[in-house]
Amino acid sequence: MPFLLLLHDEAIKAIEGKEIIDVVVNIFLIFMNLTFYNFYFHFLLIIQAIILLIRLAV
């Protein structure tokens, strides 16, 4: 879990200032209020990790 949180923070830093970050944060905040909090939380961390890899590759 700490690793995923770290990865989340790194993804935020890597794409900070880009439009995609606004979308990710908005979706994240919406999912945080849902019943299936844990599932969506981990799902979004994985998505952000993928976004991070794409940004680094481009």
Summary of the structure (lengths in Angstrom):
residues: 58
radius of gyration: 11.2
end to end distance: 27.8
largest distance: 35.7
contacts: 136
relative contact order: 0.19
helix: 83%
strand: 0%
